[in-house]
């Protein structure tokens, strides 16, 4: 069964994923796959001040992504420790 949404993880986010402990990285990838298959049992929150940005958490890590419903795409924007992820977002936007 294919996922309803296509998951796009840019190279810079893949690099961020490699920089965290492997166990956490594998669990985050699994949660991203669940998200793409529309399994919404994750702790998802819409980010204030942004139109289509959401985040989910895994322990001390946050994954920020954009949902493009018209194209059926989930685009991962950033991943990082909860203490630094929002500073990364400010630099990107």
Phi and psi in degrees as GROMACS dihedral restraints (atoms count N, CA, C in turn):
[ dihedral_restraints ]
;  ai    aj    ak    al  type     phi  dphi    fc
    3     4     5     6     1   -85.0    20    10
    4     5     6     7     1   156.1    20    10
    6     7     8     9     1   -74.3    20    10
    7     8     9    10     1   140.0    20    10
    9    10    11    12     1   -62.6    20    10
   10    11    12    13     1   -34.0    20    10
   12    13    14    15     1  -108.1    20    10
   13    14    15    16     1   144.0    20    10
   15    16    17    18     1   -88.0    20    10
   16    17    18    19     1   133.3    20    10
   18    19    20    21     1   -99.4    20    10
   19    20    21    22     1   123.2    20    10
   21    22    23    24     1  -116.0    20    10
   22    23    24    25     1   120.2    20    10
   24    25    26    27     1  -119.6    20    10
   25    26    27    28     1   103.0    20    10
   27    28    29    30     1   -62.8    20    10
   28    29    30    31     1   161.9    20    10
   30    31    32    33     1   -59.4    20    10
   31    32    33    34     1   -37.5    20    10
   33    34    35    36     1   -65.6    20    10
   34    35    36    37     1   -33.7    20    10
   36    37    38    39     1   -74.9    20    10
   37    38    39    40     1   -35.8    20    10
   39    40    41    42     1   -61.3    20    10
   40    41    42    43     1   -37.4    20    10
   42    43    44    45     1   -64.8    20    10
   43    44    45    46     1   -42.4    20    10
   45    46    47    48     1   -62.3    20    10
   46    47    48    49     1   -38.7    20    10
   48    49    50    51     1   -64.0    20    10
   49    50    51    52     1   -38.4    20    10
   51    52    53    54     1   -71.1    20    10
   52    53    54    55     1   -20.4    20    10
   54    55    56    57     1   -83.9    20    10
   55    56    57    58     1    -8.8    20    10
   57    58    59    60     1  -100.7    20    10
   58    59    60    61     1   164.7    20    10
   60    61    62    63     1   -54.8    20    10
   61    62    63    64     1   141.1    20    10
   63    64    65    66     1   -57.1    20    10
   64    65    66    67     1   -40.6    20    10
   66    67    68    69     1   -60.0    20    10
   67    68    69    70     1   -45.5    20    10
   69    70    71    72     1   -65.9    20    10
   70    71    72    73     1   -40.9    20    10
   72    73    74    75     1   -61.3    20    10
   73    74    75    76     1   -43.3    20    10
   75    76    77    78     1   -64.2    20    10
   76    77    78    79     1   -40.4    20    10
   78    79    80    81     1   -68.6    20    10
   79    80    81    82     1   -36.7    20    10
   81    82    83    84     1   -65.6    20    10
   82    83    84    85     1   -42.7    20    10
   84    85    86    87     1   -60.5    20    10
   85    86    87    88     1   -39.8    20    10
   87    88    89    90     1   -64.0    20    10
   88    89    90    91     1   -41.4    20    10
   90    91    92    93     1   -65.8    20    10
   91    92    93    94     1   -36.5    20    10
   93    94    95    96     1   -64.1    20    10
   94    95    96    97     1   -39.1    20    10
   96    97    98    99     1   -64.8    20    10
   97    98    99   100     1   -40.1    20    10
   99   100   101   102     1   -62.1    20    10
  100   101   102   103     1   -41.6    20    10
  102   103   104   105     1   -62.0    20    10
  103   104   105   106     1   -44.0    20    10
  105   106   107   108     1   -65.4    20    10
  106   107   108   109     1   -28.0    20    10
  108   109   110   111     1   -91.2    20    10
  109   110   111   112     1    13.2    20    10
  111   112   113   114     1    66.8    20    10
  112   113   114   115     1    26.2    20    10
  114   115   116   117     1   -88.7    20    10
  115   116   117   118     1   101.5    20    10
  117   118   119   120     1   -97.2    20    10
  118   119   120   121     1    40.4    20    10
  120   121   122   123     1   -89.7    20    10
  121   122   123   124     1    12.5    20    10
  123   124   125   126     1   -87.8    20    10
  124   125   126   127     1   162.5    20    10
  126   127   128   129     1   -82.9    20    10
  127   128   129   130     1    80.6    20    10
  129   130   131   132     1   -98.2    20    10
  130   131   132   133     1   136.0    20    10
  132   133   134   135     1  -135.9    20    10
  133   134   135   136     1   142.7    20    10
  135   136   137   138     1   -80.1    20    10
  136   137   138   139     1   136.4    20    10
  138   139   140   141     1   -82.4    20    10
  139   140   141   142     1   128.4    20    10
  141   142   143   144     1   -67.2    20    10
  142   143   144   145     1   140.4    20    10
  144   145   146   147     1    88.7    20    10
  145   146   147   148     1    -1.3    20    10
  147   148   149   150     1  -126.0    20    10
  148   149   150   151     1   150.4    20    10
  150   151   152   153     1   -75.2    20    10
  151   152   153   154     1   -58.7    20    10
  153   154   155   156     1  -121.0    20    10
  154   155   156   157     1    28.2    20    10
  156   157   158   159     1   -98.8    20    10
  157   158   159   160     1   136.7    20    10
  159   160   161   162     1  -132.6    20    10
  160   161   162   163     1   166.2    20    10
  162   163   164   165     1  -142.2    20    10
  163   164   165   166     1   150.3    20    10
  165   166   167   168     1  -129.5    20    10
  166   167   168   169     1   160.8    20    10
  168   169   170   171     1  -119.2    20    10
  169   170   171   172     1   150.3    20    10
  171   172   173   174     1  -137.4    20    10
  172   173   174   175     1   104.8    20    10
  174   175   176   177     1    58.7    20    10
  175   176   177   178     1  -122.5    20    10
  177   178   179   180     1   -91.6    20    10
  178   179   180   181     1     5.2    20    10
  180   181   182   183     1  -105.3    20    10
  181   182   183   184     1   148.0    20    10
  183   184   185   186     1  -124.2    20    10
  184   185   186   187     1   141.4    20    10
  186   187   188   189     1  -118.7    20    10
  187   188   189   190     1   121.6    20    10
  189   190   191   192     1  -106.2    20    10
  190   191   192   193     1   132.4    20    10
  192   193   194   195     1  -146.0    20    10
  193   194   195   196     1   163.9    20    10
  195   196   197   198     1  -117.0    20    10
  196   197   198   199     1   137.9    20    10
  198   199   200   201     1  -104.1    20    10
  199   200   201   202     1   121.4    20    10
  201   202   203   204     1  -108.5    20    10
  202   203   204   205     1    87.3    20    10
  204   205   206   207     1   -60.5    20    10
  205   206   207   208     1   -38.0    20    10
  207   208   209   210     1   -66.5    20    10
  208   209   210   211     1   -29.7    20    10
  210   211   212   213     1  -100.8    20    10
  211   212   213   214     1    -4.3    20    10
  213   214   215   216     1    58.8    20    10
  214   215   216   217     1    49.8    20    10
  216   217   218   219     1  -125.8    20    10
  217   218   219   220     1   139.5    20    10
  219   220   221   222     1  -113.4    20    10
  220   221   222   223     1   116.2    20    10
  222   223   224   225     1  -108.8    20    10
  223   224   225   226     1   114.5    20    10
  225   226   227   228     1   -79.0    20    10
  226   227   228   229     1   124.1    20    10
  228   229   230   231     1   -96.1    20    10
  229   230   231   232     1   -43.1    20    10
  231   232   233   234     1  -156.6    20    10
  232   233   234   235     1   157.5    20    10
  234   235   236   237     1  -144.6    20    10
  235   236   237   238     1   139.0    20    10
  237   238   239   240     1   178.0    20    10
  238   239   240   241     1   177.4    20    10
  240   241   242   243     1   -66.3    20    10
  241   242   243   244     1   147.5    20    10
  243   244   245   246     1   -58.8    20    10
  244   245   246   247     1   -26.7    20    10
  246   247   248   249     1   -75.2    20    10
  247   248   249   250     1   -21.7    20    10
  249   250   251   252     1  -121.0    20    10
  250   251   252   253     1   -10.2    20    10
  252   253   254   255     1   -63.3    20    10
  253   254   255   256     1   -37.4    20    10
  255   256   257   258     1   -75.3    20    10
  256   257   258   259     1   -27.8    20    10
  258   259   260   261     1   -68.7    20    10
  259   260   261   262     1   -38.3    20    10
  261   262   263   264     1   -60.3    20    10
  262   263   264   265     1   -41.7    20    10
  264   265   266   267     1   -63.1    20    10
  265   266   267   268     1   -41.4    20    10
  267   268   269   270     1   -60.6    20    10
  268   269   270   271     1   -36.2    20    10
  270   271   272   273     1   -70.0    20    10
  271   272   273   274     1   -34.6    20    10
  273   274   275   276     1   -75.1    20    10
  274   275   276   277     1   -30.2    20    10
